[in-house]
Amino acid sequence: MSPRSAQVNEELRRRSRERLLQAALELVGEHGYEATTLGDIADRSGSARGLVSYYFPGKRQLVQSAVHRLMHRTLEEALEREPRTEDGRERLARAIDAILGLARDRPVLMRQHMAGLLDTEGFVQCPEQKRLSELLRDTVARYGSRDVDADYPMLRALLMGAVFAALVPGVPMPLPVLRAELFARYGLDRELGVPPDAEASGGTCDSDLSRFFATGREPAGRSEEKAAGQ
């Protein structure tokens, strides 16, 4: 049997990482962060347990990367849904509604994400976080910002604050109130984006997260666990 090419090995490693990210989201969403172990994630993904540490330094980094993937793909879907638009105000409204929608639809994951950000290590600088940052920066630019470097961090802070306020145990603020405040801050009409009494096509909470992960059929060859260890 001829050895696999470097390209095939790279594809196997990519899909293995994708399955770990998806499994982390599913298990933390179902059972919470503390009750989810790296072994559980490896088992759900169908990977050898040693592969988790091959791709991620630990559980916190894996889960934060997984939630960043959920955030950037949810935001991407919202920005590109039909009817597609280049209007900056509409795109900003969609971005706000997408992030607030995650607080509504994925409270366990988003609460853990906020807690992880307050850890002394803060943000995990990973490809998923970078893609999320790029989408938000582009949204700010299309909105018409004259200083994206200043306005992007402010939008990020406001969205994080709104998610935190919506998820504080015992005293959560209503999402419509938070939405109205953010829309007023940016001069957005209530009818933009996805108003609370409307439902965007494909905007409902879907328990199947597989569309966010490229884990298609593997190339022929030896197991990915052996490939990743090479």
RAPEZI-V66897 format. One record per helix or strand. SS is the DSSP state (a for helix, b for strand). FROM is the first residue (numbers start at 0). TO is the last residue. Records with the same first field share a line. If there is no record, write none. Layout:
SS=FROM-TO + FROM-TO
This chain:
a=5-30 + 37-44 + 49-54 + 58-79 + 87-104 + 106-116 + 126-142 + 147-166 + 174-184 + 209-211 + 223-227
